Amino acid sequence: MNYGQFFNMIPEATLVAVLIIVFFADLLLKGEKKVAMLRPLMYVLLVVQLIPCALAEPASAFGNLYVTTHAVNVMKVILTAGTLVVVIMAQPWLERGAANKAGEFYELVISTLLGMYMMMSSGSFLMFFLGLEMASVPMACLVAFDKLKRQSAEGAAKFILTAVFSSGIMLYGISFIYGAMGTLYFDDIAVKMTATPLTVMGMAFFFSGLGFKISLVPFHFWTADAYQGAPTPVTGYLSVISKGAAALALCIILMKVFGNIVEYWEYLLYIVIVLSITIANLFAIRQTELKRFMAFSSISQAGYIMLAVVGNSSLGVASLIYYILVYVVANMSVFTVISVVEQKNNGTTQMDAYNGFYMTNPKLSFLMTVALFSLAGIPPFAGMFSKFFVFMAAAGQGSFWAYFVVFVALVNTVVSLYYYLLIVKAMYIKPSGNPLPAFRSDFNTKLALALCTGGIVAFGIFSCVYDWIAVSAL
């Protein structure tokens, strides 16, 4: 074996080094010194990790088991930056009741991110599946991190059972593809791919298995319980980082491996997109618990993300990556506010707790409103541009059904505006005899909100961000 091929996997190699450093720091440091040093060490390592991801060039290794492109490397930058925001916003929660477990939390987060790296850079179904499981198993541990809470244990049980079930379905589909093609390598399959019963069934089962990971309808039933049961920082991580990696991987595989039978999977995609956006929006209206509310919001957002795949073009890939970038900053801004309010309000995440919130905490209310408006796609925030680009990518397909799906998505954007405004109404309009008292946010909360709000504004103003992504997708 030529071990020099590991130099083609610099982002993964450096992330393994980050994991080892954090592991030994957690093992060797004790007491107050451990608490004081571990957090800044994690910040520095994740910031440094952005550099090899940004500078990495397209490469392959180990007989094309590992294949990376500019688009994948851009997504690695986005997911690493999003992970940094998650770690920052998790600090109040860790300091409140899990300071002695901070090292475990960091190690699980890095392990999950490493699995996502491998999943996106896979050149074979074998590598893809290994990367997916590398991400899923630590994620189940993160969901169950508050193991003494009944909801956390219940959410983790549903998450791991669903993950096992979806992995089984996916493997079943991959076995069909291997039986028909005689290989697991993406490039070889793409050359040989024809529409036979085995390949079409394999594609359908594979899509279904990954649909569970992205929480597309009708594969979404685990989402609300897992989101509600997980610690709020983990819920944010699950809703944006994990979803983003799986969405890009599905996009690449559908376009690259199953491109020759696009007429079969595009109609499947139409149905799933319409169901995901519509059903999730209708269920979101009925929610009174914010983490369940954001769970159905994330299901709807997954439908919008998959709109980018409809066009089957480089514009679709660029639109998908840009949408995820904007979604990361907007969603993490919302979850940062939810987390800090949860810490200040005895662990409650009910929407009623936000009644009259503007009267006592106007700055947090304003930042929450900006993030919600971006999620809803209201100009001039970045969310409007991200929705515009995925609509353009889908409409570029040119068929009647593509236009119909875009029309349904536009109508649902109005519906989503209504339920996002329910939170705004609670903060600004609904009276409360006993609103949350005024409180000062800690430095980490302010830093996370500053990064996210800056992204919401900047990514909608500076076109160079989208241009950078669009060039990488060519």
DRENDO-1510 file (C-alpha; in Angstrom, 1 decimal, always signed):
<recs>
REC; n; res; u; v; w
REC; 1; MET; +0.0; +0.0; +0.0 .
REC; 2; ASN; +1.2; +3.5; -0.8 .
REC; 3; TYR; +0.7; +5.4; +2.4 .
REC; 4; GLY; +1.5; +8.6; +0.6 .
REC; 5; GLN; -2.1; +8.6; -0.6 .
REC; 6; PHE; -3.1; +9.9; +2.9 .
REC; 7; PHE; -1.7; +13.2; +1.8 .
REC; 8; ASN; -4.6; +13.4; -0.6 .
REC; 9; MET; -6.9; +13.3; +2.4 .
REC; 10; ILE; -5.5; +16.3; +4.2 .
REC; 11; PRO; -8.9; +17.6; +5.7 .
REC; 12; GLU; -9.7; +14.1; +7.1 .
REC; 13; ALA; -6.1; +13.6; +8.4 .
REC; 14; THR; -6.1; +17.0; +10.2 .
REC; 15; LEU; -9.5; +16.3; +11.7 .
REC; 16; VAL; -8.2; +13.0; +13.0 .
REC; 17; ALA; -5.3; +14.9; +14.5 .
REC; 18; VAL; -7.8; +17.3; +16.1 .
REC; 19; LEU; -9.7; +14.4; +17.6 .
REC; 20; ILE; -6.5; +12.9; +19.0 .
REC; 21; ILE; -5.4; +16.2; +20.6 .
REC; 22; VAL; -8.8; +16.7; +22.2 .
REC; 23; PHE; -8.8; +13.2; +23.5 .
REC; 24; PHE; -5.4; +13.4; +25.2 .
REC; 25; ALA; -6.2; +16.9; +26.5 .
REC; 26; ASP; -9.4; +15.5; +28.0 .
REC; 27; LEU; -7.5; +12.5; +29.4 .
REC; 28; LEU; -4.5; +14.3; +30.9 .
REC; 29; LEU; -6.0; +17.6; +32.2 .
REC; 30; LYS; -7.7; +17.6; +35.5 .
REC; 31; GLY; -10.1; +19.7; +37.5 .
REC; 32; GLU; -10.4; +23.5; +36.9 .
REC; 33; LYS; -7.4; +23.4; +34.5 .
REC; 34; LYS; -9.3; +21.0; +32.3 .
REC; 35; VAL; -12.4; +23.2; +32.2 .
REC; 36; ALA; -10.4; +26.3; +31.6 .
REC; 37; MET; -8.2; +25.0; +28.7 .
REC; 38; LEU; -10.4; +22.5; +26.8 .
REC; 39; ARG; -12.8; +25.1; +25.5 .
REC; 40; PRO; -10.3; +27.6; +24.0 .
REC; 41; LEU; -8.4; +24.6; +22.6 .
REC; 42; MET; -11.5; +23.3; +20.8 .
REC; 43; TYR; -12.1; +26.8; +19.4 .
REC; 44; VAL; -8.6; +27.1; +18.1 .
REC; 45; LEU; -8.5; +23.6; +16.6 .
REC; 46; LEU; -11.8; +24.1; +14.7 .
REC; 47; VAL; -10.7; +27.5; +13.3 .
REC; 48; VAL; -7.4; +25.9; +12.2 .
REC; 49; GLN; -9.3; +23.0; +10.6 .
REC; 50; LEU; -10.9; +25.5; +8.3 .
REC; 51; ILE; -7.6; +26.1; +6.6 .
REC; 52; PRO; -6.9; +22.6; +5.1 .
REC; 53; CYS; -10.5; +22.4; +4.1 .
REC; 54; ALA; -10.4; +25.7; +2.2 .
REC; 55; LEU; -7.0; +25.0; +0.6 .
REC; 56; ALA; -7.6; +21.4; -0.4 .
REC; 57; GLU; -7.6; +20.5; -4.1 .
REC; 58; PRO; -9.6; +17.8; -5.9 .
REC; 59; ALA; -7.9; +14.5; -5.3 .
REC; 60; SER; -8.5; +10.7; -5.1 .
REC; 61; ALA; -7.0; +8.0; -3.1 .
REC; 62; PHE; -7.0; +4.2; -2.6 .
REC; 63; GLY; -8.3; +3.3; -6.0 .
REC; 64; ASN; -11.0; +6.0; -6.0 .
REC; 65; LEU; -12.5; +4.8; -2.8 .
REC; 66; TYR; -11.9; +8.4; -1.7 .
REC; 67; VAL; -12.7; +11.1; -4.2 .
REC; 68; THR; -13.1; +14.8; -3.3 .
REC; 69; THR; -14.0; +17.9; -5.4 .
REC; 70; HIS; -14.0; +21.6; -5.0 .
REC; 71; ALA; -17.7; +21.5; -4.1 .
REC; 72; VAL; -17.2; +18.9; -1.4 .
REC; 73; ASN; -14.3; +20.9; +0.1 .
REC; 74; VAL; -16.5; +24.0; +0.2 .
REC; 75; MET; -19.1; +22.0; +2.0 .
REC; 76; LYS; -16.5; +20.8; +4.5 .
REC; 77; VAL; -15.6; +24.5; +5.2 .
REC; 78; ILE; -19.3; +25.2; +5.8 .
REC; 79; LEU; -19.9; +22.2; +8.1 .
REC; 80; THR; -16.7; +22.9; +10.1 .
REC; 81; ALA; -17.7; +26.5; +10.6 .
REC; 82; GLY; -21.2; +25.4; +11.6 .
REC; 83; THR; -19.7; +22.9; +14.1 .
REC; 84; LEU; -17.7; +25.7; +15.6 .
REC; 85; VAL; -20.9; +27.7; +16.1 .
REC; 86; VAL; -22.5; +24.7; +17.7 .
REC; 87; VAL; -19.6; +24.3; +20.1 .
REC; 88; ILE; -19.7; +28.0; +21.0 .
REC; 89; MET; -23.4; +28.0; +21.7 .
REC; 90; ALA; -23.2; +24.8; +23.7 .
REC; 91; GLN; -21.0; +26.4; +26.4 .
REC; 92; PRO; -23.7; +27.7; +28.7 .
REC; 93; TRP; -25.4; +24.3; +28.6 .
REC; 94; LEU; -22.1; +22.5; +29.3 .
REC; 95; GLU; -21.2; +24.9; +32.1 .
REC; 96; ARG; -24.6; +24.6; +33.7 .
REC; 97; GLY; -24.7; +20.8; +34.1 .
REC; 98; ALA; -22.2; +19.0; +32.0 .
REC; 99; ALA; -18.8; +20.7; +32.5 .
REC; 100; ASN; -17.1; +17.4; +33.4 .
REC; 101; LYS; -18.4; +15.8; +30.2 .
REC; 102; ALA; -17.3; +18.6; +27.9 .
REC; 103; GLY; -14.4; +16.5; +26.5 .
REC; 104; GLU; -16.8; +13.7; +25.7 .
REC; 105; PHE; -19.1; +16.1; +23.9 .
REC; 106; TYR; -16.3; +17.5; +21.8 .
REC; 107; GLU; -14.9; +14.1; +20.9 .
REC; 108; LEU; -18.4; +12.9; +19.8 .
REC; 109; VAL; -18.9; +16.0; +17.7 .
REC; 110; ILE; -15.5; +15.7; +16.0 .
REC; 111; SER; -16.2; +12.0; +15.3 .
REC; 112; THR; -19.5; +12.8; +13.7 .
REC; 113; LEU; -18.0; +15.5; +11.6 .
REC; 114; LEU; -15.2; +13.0; +10.4 .
REC; 115; GLY; -17.9; +10.6; +9.3 .
REC; 116; MET; -19.6; +13.4; +7.3 .
REC; 117; TYR; -16.3; +14.2; +5.7 .
REC; 118; MET; -15.8; +10.6; +4.6 .
REC; 119; MET; -19.4; +10.3; +3.4 .
REC; 120; MET; -19.2; +13.3; +1.2 .
REC; 121; SER; -15.8; +12.3; -0.2 .
REC; 122; SER; -16.7; +8.7; -1.0 .
REC; 123; GLY; -16.1; +7.3; -4.4 .
REC; 124; SER; -17.8; +4.0; -3.6 .
REC; 125; PHE; -20.9; +2.8; -1.9 .
REC; 126; LEU; -18.7; +1.0; +0.5 .
REC; 127; MET; -16.9; +4.1; +1.6 .
REC; 128; PHE; -20.2; +6.0; +1.7 .
REC; 129; PHE; -21.8; +3.5; +4.0 .
REC; 130; LEU; -18.8; +3.5; +6.3 .
REC; 131; GLY; -18.8; +7.3; +6.5 .
REC; 132; LEU; -22.5; +7.3; +7.1 .
REC; 133; GLU; -22.2; +5.0; +10.1 .
REC; 134; MET; -19.2; +6.8; +11.4 .
REC; 135; ALA; -21.5; +9.9; +11.6 .
REC; 136; SER; -24.6; +8.1; +12.8 .
REC; 137; VAL; -23.3; +6.2; +15.8 .
REC; 138; PRO; -21.7; +9.2; +17.6 .
REC; 139; MET; -24.7; +11.2; +16.8 .
REC; 140; ALA; -26.9; +8.7; +18.7 .
REC; 141; CYS; -24.6; +9.2; +21.7 .
REC; 142; LEU; -25.0; +13.0; +21.4 .
REC; 143; VAL; -28.8; +12.7; +21.3 .
REC; 144; ALA; -28.7; +10.6; +24.5 .
REC; 145; PHE; -26.2; +12.9; +26.2 .
REC; 146; ASP; -28.7; +13.9; +28.9 .
REC; 147; LYS; -29.1; +10.2; +29.6 .
REC; 148; LEU; -30.9; +10.8; +33.0 .
REC; 149; LYS; -33.8; +12.6; +31.2 .
REC; 150; ARG; -36.6; +10.4; +30.0 .
REC; 151; GLN; -37.1; +12.4; +26.8 .
REC; 152; SER; -33.5; +12.2; +25.9 .
REC; 153; ALA; -33.4; +8.5; +26.3 .
REC; 154; GLU; -36.6; +8.1; +24.3 .
REC; 155; GLY; -35.3; +10.4; +21.5 .
REC; 156; ALA; -32.0; +8.5; +21.4 .
REC; 157; ALA; -33.8; +5.1; +21.2 .
REC; 158; LYS; -36.0; +6.3; +18.3 .
REC; 159; PHE; -33.0; +7.8; +16.6 .
REC; 160; ILE; -30.8; +4.7; +16.8 .
REC; 161; LEU; -33.7; +2.3; +15.9 .
REC; 162; THR; -34.6; +4.4; +12.9 .
REC; 163; ALA; -30.9; +4.7; +11.9 .
REC; 164; VAL; -30.5; +0.9; +12.0 .
REC; 165; PHE; -33.7; +0.4; +10.0 .
REC; 166; SER; -32.7; +3.0; +7.4 .
REC; 167; SER; -29.2; +1.6; +7.1 .
REC; 168; GLY; -30.7; -1.8; +6.5 .
REC; 169; ILE; -32.9; -0.5; +3.7 .
REC; 170; MET; -30.0; +1.3; +2.2 .
REC; 171; LEU; -27.8; -1.8; +2.2 .
REC; 172; TYR; -30.6; -3.7; +0.6 .
REC; 173; GLY; -30.7; -1.2; -2.2 .
REC; 174; ILE; -26.9; -1.2; -2.6 .
REC; 175; SER; -26.9; -5.0; -2.8 .
REC; 176; PHE; -29.4; -4.7; -5.8 .
REC; 177; ILE; -27.0; -2.2; -7.5 .
REC; 178; TYR; -24.0; -4.5; -6.9 .
REC; 179; GLY; -25.9; -7.5; -8.2 .
REC; 180; ALA; -26.7; -5.6; -11.4 .
REC; 181; MET; -23.5; -3.8; -11.9 .
REC; 182; GLY; -20.9; -6.1; -10.3 .
REC; 183; THR; -19.1; -3.1; -8.7 .
REC; 184; LEU; -19.6; -0.6; -5.9 .
REC; 185; TYR; -17.5; +2.2; -7.4 .
REC; 186; PHE; -19.4; +5.3; -8.5 .
REC; 187; ASP; -17.5; +5.9; -11.7 .
REC; 188; ASP; -17.9; +2.3; -12.9 .
REC; 189; ILE; -21.6; +2.2; -12.0 .
REC; 190; ALA; -22.2; +5.5; -13.8 .
REC; 191; VAL; -20.8; +4.1; -17.1 .
REC; 192; LYS; -22.8; +0.9; -16.9 .
REC; 193; MET; -26.0; +2.2; -15.5 .
REC; 194; THR; -29.2; +1.3; -17.4 .
REC; 195; ALA; -32.8; +1.2; -16.3 .
REC; 196; THR; -33.4; -2.4; -15.3 .
REC; 197; PRO; -35.7; -3.7; -12.5 .
REC; 198; LEU; -32.6; -4.3; -10.2 .
REC; 199; THR; -31.1; -0.9; -10.7 .
REC; 200; VAL; -34.4; +1.0; -10.4 .
REC; 201; MET; -35.3; -0.9; -7.2 .
REC; 202; GLY; -31.8; -0.4; -5.8 .
REC; 203; MET; -32.0; +3.3; -6.5 .
REC; 204; ALA; -35.4; +3.5; -4.8 .
REC; 205; PHE; -34.2; +1.6; -1.7 .
REC; 206; PHE; -31.1; +3.7; -1.5 .
REC; 207; PHE; -33.0; +6.9; -1.8 .
REC; 208; SER; -35.4; +5.7; +1.0 .
REC; 209; GLY; -32.6; +4.9; +3.3 .
REC; 210; LEU; -30.9; +8.3; +2.9 .
REC; 211; GLY; -34.3; +9.9; +3.1 .
REC; 212; PHE; -34.5; +8.8; +6.7 .
REC; 213; LYS; -31.2; +10.6; +7.4 .
REC; 214; ILE; -32.4; +13.8; +5.8 .
REC; 215; SER; -35.8; +13.4; +7.4 .
REC; 216; LEU; -37.8; +13.8; +4.2 .
REC; 217; VAL; -41.5; +12.8; +4.3 .
REC; 218; PRO; -42.6; +10.0; +4.6 .
REC; 219; PHE; -39.3; +9.1; +6.4 .
REC; 220; HIS; -39.6; +11.8; +9.0 .
REC; 221; PHE; -41.5; +10.2; +11.9 .
REC; 222; TRP; -38.4; +10.0; +14.2 .
REC; 223; THR; -37.5; +13.7; +13.8 .
REC; 224; ALA; -39.7; +15.5; +16.3 .
REC; 225; ASP; -39.1; +13.1; +19.2 .
REC; 226; ALA; -35.3; +13.0; +18.6 .
REC; 227; TYR; -35.1; +16.8; +18.3 .
REC; 228; GLN; -37.2; +17.4; +21.5 .
REC; 229; GLY; -35.3; +14.8; +23.5 .
REC; 230; ALA; -31.8; +15.8; +22.5 .
REC; 231; PRO; -29.9; +18.7; +24.3 .
REC; 232; THR; -30.7; +21.9; +22.4 .
REC; 233; PRO; -27.1; +22.3; +21.0 .
REC; 234; VAL; -27.3; +18.7; +19.7 .
REC; 235; THR; -30.7; +19.4; +18.2 .
REC; 236; GLY; -29.1; +22.4; +16.3 .
REC; 237; TYR; -26.2; +20.2; +15.2 .
REC; 238; LEU; -28.5; +17.5; +14.0 .
REC; 239; SER; -30.8; +19.9; +12.1 .
REC; 240; VAL; -28.1; +21.6; +10.1 .
REC; 241; ILE; -24.7; +19.9; +10.0 .
REC; 242; SER; -25.9; +16.3; +9.7 .
REC; 243; LYS; -28.7; +17.3; +7.3 .
REC; 244; GLY; -26.3; +19.3; +5.1 .
REC; 245; ALA; -23.8; +16.5; +4.7 .
REC; 246; ALA; -26.4; +13.9; +3.8 .
REC; 247; ALA; -28.2; +16.3; +1.4 .
REC; 248; LEU; -25.0; +17.0; -0.6 .
REC; 249; ALA; -24.1; +13.3; -0.6 .
REC; 250; LEU; -27.5; +12.4; -2.0 .
REC; 251; CYS; -27.3; +15.1; -4.6 .
REC; 252; ILE; -23.9; +13.9; -5.8 .
REC; 253; ILE; -24.9; +10.3; -6.0 .
REC; 254; LEU; -28.2; +10.9; -7.8 .
REC; 255; MET; -26.5; +13.1; -10.4 .
REC; 256; LYS; -23.3; +11.1; -10.7 .
REC; 257; VAL; -24.3; +7.5; -10.3 .
REC; 258; PHE; -27.9; +7.5; -11.3 .
REC; 259; GLY; -27.7; +10.3; -13.9 .
REC; 260; ASN; -28.5; +7.8; -16.8 .
REC; 261; ILE; -31.9; +7.0; -15.2 .
REC; 262; VAL; -32.8; +10.5; -14.1 .
REC; 263; GLU; -36.3; +10.0; -15.5 .
REC; 264; TYR; -37.0; +7.5; -12.7 .
REC; 265; TRP; -35.7; +9.4; -9.7 .
REC; 266; GLU; -36.8; +12.9; -10.7 .
REC; 267; TYR; -40.5; +11.9; -10.3 .
REC; 268; LEU; -39.7; +10.3; -7.0 .
REC; 269; LEU; -38.0; +13.5; -6.0 .
REC; 270; TYR; -41.1; +15.6; -7.0 .
REC; 271; ILE; -43.4; +13.6; -4.8 .
REC; 272; VAL; -41.0; +13.7; -1.8 .
REC; 273; ILE; -40.4; +17.4; -2.1 .
REC; 274; VAL; -44.1; +18.3; -2.3 .
REC; 275; LEU; -45.0; +16.0; +0.6 .
REC; 276; SER; -42.0; +17.2; +2.8 .
REC; 277; ILE; -42.7; +20.9; +2.4 .
REC; 278; THR; -46.5; +20.7; +2.6 .
REC; 279; ILE; -47.0; +18.2; +5.4 .
REC; 280; ALA; -44.2; +19.7; +7.5 .
REC; 281; ASN; -45.6; +23.2; +7.2 .
REC; 282; LEU; -49.1; +22.0; +8.2 .
REC; 283; PHE; -47.8; +20.1; +11.3 .
REC; 284; ALA; -45.5; +23.1; +12.3 .
REC; 285; ILE; -48.5; +25.3; +12.6 .
REC; 286; ARG; -49.9; +23.0; +15.4 .
REC; 287; GLN; -46.8; +22.9; +17.5 .
REC; 288; THR; -46.5; +24.7; +20.9 .
REC; 289; GLU; -43.1; +23.3; +21.9 .
REC; 290; LEU; -40.3; +25.1; +20.1 .
REC; 291; LYS; -37.9; +22.2; +19.5 .
REC; 292; ARG; -40.7; +20.2; +17.9 .
REC; 293; PHE; -41.6; +23.3; +16.0 .
REC; 294; MET; -38.1; +23.5; +14.6 .
REC; 295; ALA; -38.1; +19.8; +13.8 .
REC; 296; PHE; -41.0; +20.3; +11.4 .
REC; 297; SER; -39.4; +23.4; +10.1 .
REC; 298; SER; -36.3; +21.4; +9.3 .
REC; 299; ILE; -38.3; +18.8; +7.5 .
REC; 300; SER; -39.8; +21.6; +5.3 .
REC; 301; GLN; -36.3; +23.1; +4.8 .
REC; 302; ALA; -35.1; +19.6; +3.7 .
REC; 303; GLY; -37.7; +19.7; +1.0 .
REC; 304; TYR; -36.5; +23.1; -0.2 .
REC; 305; ILE; -32.9; +21.8; -0.2 .
REC; 306; MET; -33.8; +18.9; -2.4 .
REC; 307; LEU; -35.4; +21.3; -4.9 .
REC; 308; ALA; -31.9; +22.1; -6.0 .
REC; 309; VAL; -31.4; +18.5; -7.1 .
REC; 310; VAL; -34.3; +18.6; -9.5 .
REC; 311; GLY; -32.4; +20.6; -12.1 .
REC; 312; ASN; -29.6; +17.9; -12.3 .
REC; 313; SER; -27.1; +20.6; -13.0 .
REC; 314; SER; -24.1; +22.5; -11.6 .
REC; 315; LEU; -26.4; +25.3; -10.7 .
REC; 316; GLY; -28.3; +22.9; -8.6 .
REC; 317; VAL; -25.2; +21.8; -6.7 .
REC; 318; ALA; -24.2; +25.5; -6.1 .
REC; 319; SER; -27.7; +26.4; -5.0 .
REC; 320; LEU; -27.8; +23.4; -2.6 .
REC; 321; ILE; -24.5; +24.4; -1.0 .
REC; 322; TYR; -25.5; +28.0; -0.7 .
REC; 323; TYR; -28.9; +27.1; +0.8 .
REC; 324; ILE; -27.2; +25.0; +3.4 .
REC; 325; LEU; -24.7; +27.8; +4.2 .
REC; 326; VAL; -27.6; +30.2; +4.8 .
REC; 327; TYR; -29.6; +27.6; +6.7 .
REC; 328; VAL; -26.7; +26.9; +9.0 .
REC; 329; VAL; -26.4; +30.5; +10.2 .
REC; 330; ALA; -30.2; +31.2; +10.4 .
REC; 331; ASN; -31.1; +27.9; +12.2 .
REC; 332; MET; -28.2; +28.1; +14.6 .
REC; 333; SER; -29.2; +31.6; +15.5 .
REC; 334; VAL; -32.7; +30.4; +16.5 .
REC; 335; PHE; -31.3; +27.5; +18.4 .
REC; 336; THR; -28.8; +29.7; +20.3 .
REC; 337; VAL; -31.7; +31.8; +21.5 .
REC; 338; ILE; -33.8; +28.7; +22.4 .
REC; 339; SER; -30.8; +27.3; +24.3 .
REC; 340; VAL; -30.2; +30.5; +26.4 .
REC; 341; VAL; -33.9; +30.9; +27.2 .
REC; 342; GLU; -34.1; +27.3; +28.1 .
REC; 343; GLN; -31.2; +27.7; +30.6 .
REC; 344; LYS; -32.8; +30.8; +32.1 .
REC; 345; ASN; -36.3; +29.4; +32.3 .
REC; 346; ASN; -35.8; +26.1; +34.2 .
REC; 347; GLY; -35.5; +24.0; +31.0 .
REC; 348; THR; -38.7; +24.9; +29.3 .
REC; 349; THR; -38.9; +25.3; +25.6 .
REC; 350; GLN; -42.7; +26.0; +25.3 .
REC; 351; MET; -43.6; +28.8; +22.9 .
REC; 352; ASP; -45.7; +30.4; +25.7 .
REC; 353; ALA; -42.5; +31.2; +27.5 .
REC; 354; TYR; -41.8; +33.8; +24.8 .
REC; 355; ASN; -44.9; +35.9; +25.4 .
REC; 356; GLY; -43.8; +39.4; +26.0 .
REC; 357; PHE; -40.2; +38.5; +25.5 .
REC; 358; TYR; -39.5; +41.8; +23.7 .
REC; 359; MET; -40.5; +43.8; +26.8 .
REC; 360; THR; -37.6; +42.4; +28.9 .
REC; 361; ASN; -35.1; +41.1; +26.3 .
REC; 362; PRO; -35.4; +43.3; +23.2 .
REC; 363; LYS; -32.0; +42.5; +21.7 .
REC; 364; LEU; -32.5; +38.7; +21.8 .
REC; 365; SER; -36.0; +39.2; +20.4 .
REC; 366; PHE; -34.7; +41.2; +17.5 .
REC; 367; LEU; -32.0; +38.7; +16.6 .
REC; 368; MET; -34.5; +35.8; +16.8 .
REC; 369; THR; -36.8; +37.7; +14.5 .
REC; 370; VAL; -34.0; +38.3; +12.0 .
REC; 371; ALA; -33.2; +34.6; +11.9 .
REC; 372; LEU; -36.9; +33.6; +11.6 .
REC; 373; PHE; -37.4; +36.0; +8.7 .
REC; 374; SER; -34.4; +34.5; +7.0 .
REC; 375; LEU; -35.7; +31.0; +7.4 .
REC; 376; ALA; -39.0; +32.2; +5.9 .
REC; 377; GLY; -37.3; +33.8; +2.9 .
REC; 378; ILE; -38.1; +37.4; +3.6 .
REC; 379; PRO; -35.9; +40.0; +1.9 .
REC; 380; PRO; -33.4; +41.5; +2.3 .
REC; 381; PHE; -32.0; +38.6; +4.4 .
REC; 382; ALA; -29.9; +35.8; +2.9 .
REC; 383; GLY; -32.8; +33.2; +3.2 .
REC; 384; MET; -34.6; +35.0; +0.4 .
REC; 385; PHE; -31.7; +34.6; -2.0 .
REC; 386; SER; -31.1; +31.0; -1.0 .
REC; 387; LYS; -34.8; +30.1; -1.8 .
REC; 388; PHE; -34.5; +32.1; -5.1 .
REC; 389; PHE; -31.5; +30.1; -6.3 .
REC; 390; VAL; -33.1; +26.7; -5.5 .
REC; 391; PHE; -36.3; +27.8; -7.3 .
REC; 392; MET; -34.2; +28.8; -10.3 .
REC; 393; ALA; -32.3; +25.5; -10.3 .
REC; 394; ALA; -35.5; +23.5; -10.2 .
REC; 395; ALA; -37.2; +25.6; -12.8 .
REC; 396; GLY; -34.2; +25.1; -15.1 .
REC; 397; GLN; -35.3; +21.5; -15.6 .
REC; 398; GLY; -38.0; +23.0; -17.9 .
REC; 399; SER; -40.8; +20.4; -17.5 .
REC; 400; PHE; -44.4; +21.0; -16.4 .
REC; 401; TRP; -43.9; +19.0; -13.3 .
REC; 402; ALA; -40.8; +20.9; -12.3 .
REC; 403; TYR; -42.7; +24.2; -12.6 .
REC; 404; PHE; -45.6; +22.7; -10.6 .
REC; 405; VAL; -43.3; +21.7; -7.8 .
REC; 406; VAL; -41.7; +25.2; -7.7 .
REC; 407; PHE; -45.2; +26.7; -7.6 .
REC; 408; VAL; -46.2; +24.4; -4.6 .
REC; 409; ALA; -42.9; +25.5; -2.9 .
REC; 410; LEU; -43.8; +29.1; -3.4 .
REC; 411; VAL; -47.2; +28.7; -2.0 .
REC; 412; ASN; -45.7; +26.9; +1.0 .
REC; 413; THR; -43.3; +29.7; +1.5 .
REC; 414; VAL; -46.3; +31.9; +2.4 .
REC; 415; VAL; -47.5; +29.2; +4.8 .
REC; 416; SER; -44.1; +29.0; +6.5 .
REC; 417; LEU; -44.1; +32.8; +6.9 .
REC; 418; TYR; -47.3; +32.4; +8.9 .
REC; 419; TYR; -46.0; +29.9; +11.4 .
REC; 420; TYR; -42.6; +31.6; +11.8 .
REC; 421; LEU; -44.6; +34.8; +12.6 .
REC; 422; LEU; -46.3; +32.9; +15.4 .
REC; 423; ILE; -43.1; +33.2; +17.4 .
REC; 424; VAL; -42.7; +36.8; +16.5 .
REC; 425; LYS; -46.2; +37.5; +17.6 .
REC; 426; ALA; -45.6; +35.8; +20.9 .
REC; 427; MET; -42.5; +37.9; +21.5 .
REC; 428; TYR; -43.9; +41.3; +20.4 .
REC; 429; ILE; -47.7; +41.2; +20.6 .
REC; 430; LYS; -49.0; +38.6; +23.0 .
REC; 431; PRO; -49.4; +39.9; +26.5 .
REC; 432; SER; -47.9; +38.1; +29.4 .
REC; 433; GLY; -48.6; +38.7; +33.1 .
REC; 434; ASN; -45.3; +37.1; +33.9 .
REC; 435; PRO; -42.7; +37.5; +31.1 .
REC; 436; LEU; -39.2; +36.2; +31.4 .
REC; 437; PRO; -37.1; +38.6; +33.4 .
REC; 438; ALA; -34.4; +40.6; +31.8 .
REC; 439; PHE; -31.0; +38.8; +31.7 .
REC; 440; ARG; -27.5; +39.3; +30.3 .
REC; 441; SER; -26.2; +36.7; +27.9 .
REC; 442; ASP; -22.8; +35.3; +28.4 .
REC; 443; PHE; -19.9; +35.9; +26.1 .
REC; 444; ASN; -20.3; +32.6; +24.2 .
REC; 445; THR; -23.9; +33.3; +23.4 .
REC; 446; LYS; -23.1; +36.8; +22.2 .
REC; 447; LEU; -20.3; +35.4; +20.0 .
REC; 448; ALA; -22.5; +32.7; +18.5 .
REC; 449; LEU; -25.3; +35.2; +17.8 .
REC; 450; ALA; -22.9; +37.7; +16.3 .
REC; 451; LEU; -21.4; +35.1; +13.9 .
REC; 452; CYS; -24.9; +33.8; +12.9 .
REC; 453; THR; -26.5; +37.2; +12.5 .
REC; 454; GLY; -23.5; +38.6; +10.6 .
REC; 455; GLY; -23.8; +35.6; +8.2 .
REC; 456; ILE; -27.6; +36.1; +7.7 .
REC; 457; VAL; -26.9; +39.7; +6.6 .
REC; 458; ALA; -23.6; +39.3; +4.8 .
REC; 459; PHE; -24.4; +36.3; +2.8 .
REC; 460; GLY; -27.4; +38.1; +1.3 .
REC; 461; ILE; -25.4; +41.2; +0.5 .
REC; 462; PHE; -22.0; +40.0; -0.8 .
REC; 463; SER; -22.4; +38.2; -4.0 .
REC; 464; CYS; -18.8; +37.0; -3.8 .
REC; 465; VAL; -19.9; +34.3; -1.4 .
REC; 466; TYR; -22.3; +32.7; -3.9 .
REC; 467; ASP; -19.7; +33.2; -6.7 .
REC; 468; TRP; -17.2; +31.2; -4.7 .
REC; 469; ILE; -19.7; +28.4; -4.3 .
REC; 470; ALA; -20.8; +28.5; -7.9 .
REC; 471; VAL; -17.2; +28.3; -9.2 .
REC; 472; SER; -16.6; +25.3; -7.0 .
REC; 473; ALA; -19.6; +23.5; -8.4 .
REC; 474; LEU; -18.6; +23.8; -12.1 .
</recs>
